[in-house]
Amino acid sequence: MQKYNKYLGIALGLGFFFIAFVVFINAQPQSRDRAVYHQLKPYIPYKIEKKMSGLFIRDTRTGKKIEPSNAEVYNVLDNLEKDWGEKHLRREGNRLIVVDDQNKTVKTIPLNSASAQNYVHNFFGL
């Protein structure tokens, strides 16, 4: 029993490190194509804002606050953006079309690179 006591602290430290690492990886947002996301950002109605105890997401159309836990903020934002994309994005060939609530075209974004096309396919499912 004595010989295992000296390894108990190391084992607990490694265990806590592993758990923290898994939580850190799961809290990361999905990767984005910077060129496409930068052009979409003005039309996506969800913004992350700071508060005293962490972060929250505000819907700029309604002003409603969504307050997930700090570990889930980016995953919730990804899901909200995907839901928005299903309703407000159309893909026609190598073009991504942003439409408003009345289904009128607001912006057309060319998808020139393979990474941009893969991002739209993988993130928004288009």
C-alpha positions in Angstrom: 0.0 0.0 0.0 2.9 2.4 0.8 4.4 2.1 -2.6 1.2 3.2 -4.3 0.7 6.3 -2.2 3.6 8.2 -3.8 1.9 7.8 -7.3 -1.6 8.8 -6.1 -0.9 12.6 -6.5 0.6 12.2 -9.9 -2.4 10.0 -11.0 -4.9 12.5 -9.7 -3.1 15.4 -11.4 -3.0 13.6 -14.7 -6.7 12.6 -14.4 -7.7 16.2 -13.8 -5.5 17.4 -16.6 -7.1 14.9 -19.0 -10.7 15.9 -18.0 -9.8 19.6 -18.4 -8.3 19.0 -21.8 -11.4 17.1 -23.0 -13.7 19.9 -21.8 -11.5 22.5 -23.5 -11.6 20.6 -26.8 -15.4 20.2 -26.6 -15.9 23.9 -25.9 -14.1 25.0 -29.1 -16.3 26.4 -31.9 -16.2 24.7 -35.3 -13.6 26.0 -37.8 -14.8 28.6 -40.3 -13.6 29.8 -43.7 -12.6 33.4 -42.8 -13.4 34.9 -46.2 -17.0 33.5 -46.3 -17.7 34.0 -42.6 -16.4 37.6 -42.7 -18.9 38.4 -45.5 -21.8 36.6 -43.7 -21.2 38.2 -40.3 -23.2 41.4 -40.9 -26.3 39.4 -41.8 -26.1 36.8 -38.9 -28.4 38.2 -36.2 -26.5 36.7 -33.2 -23.8 38.5 -31.3 -21.7 37.5 -28.3 -21.6 40.1 -25.6 -19.9 40.2 -22.3 -21.4 40.4 -18.8 -19.9 40.4 -15.4 -20.1 36.6 -15.0 -19.1 35.6 -18.5 -20.7 35.7 -22.0 -24.2 35.7 -23.4 -25.7 35.7 -26.9 -28.0 38.4 -28.1 -30.5 38.1 -30.9 -30.2 41.5 -32.6 -33.6 41.2 -34.3 -35.6 40.8 -31.0 -33.1 41.8 -28.4 -33.6 38.5 -26.6 -30.7 37.3 -24.5 -29.6 33.6 -24.6 -27.5 32.7 -21.5 -25.9 29.3 -21.9 -23.1 28.2 -19.6 -19.7 29.7 -20.4 -18.4 26.3 -21.6 -21.3 26.0 -24.1 -21.5 29.5 -25.5 -19.7 28.8 -28.8 -21.5 25.5 -29.4 -24.8 27.2 -28.8 -23.8 30.0 -31.2 -22.8 27.5 -33.8 -26.2 25.8 -33.6 -28.0 29.2 -33.8 -26.0 30.2 -36.8 -26.7 26.8 -38.5 -30.4 27.2 -37.9 -30.3 30.8 -39.3 -28.3 29.4 -42.3 -31.0 26.8 -43.1 -33.6 29.6 -43.4 -31.6 32.4 -44.9 -28.9 30.9 -47.2 -29.3 29.3 -50.6 -26.5 27.8 -52.7 -26.6 27.9 -56.5 -23.5 26.4 -58.0 -20.5 28.4 -56.8 -22.6 31.2 -55.3 -24.0 31.6 -51.8 -27.1 33.7 -51.7 -28.2 35.5 -48.5 -32.0 36.2 -48.3 -34.0 38.1 -45.7 -37.2 37.1 -43.9 -39.3 38.1 -47.0 -37.1 35.8 -49.2 -35.5 38.7 -51.0 -31.8 38.5 -52.0 -29.7 40.6 -49.8 -26.2 39.5 -50.9 -24.5 37.1 -53.2 -21.2 35.6 -52.1 -19.0 33.8 -54.6 -17.5 30.5 -53.4 -14.2 30.6 -55.4 -12.1 28.2 -53.4 -12.6 24.5 -52.5 -12.2 25.4 -48.8 -15.1 27.9 -49.0 -17.3 25.4 -50.7 -16.4 22.7 -48.1 -17.1 25.2 -45.3 -20.6 26.0 -46.6 -21.3 22.3 -47.1 -20.0 21.1 -43.8 -21.2 24.0 -41.5 -24.6 24.9 -43.1 -25.3 21.6 -44.9 -25.8 23.4 -48.3 
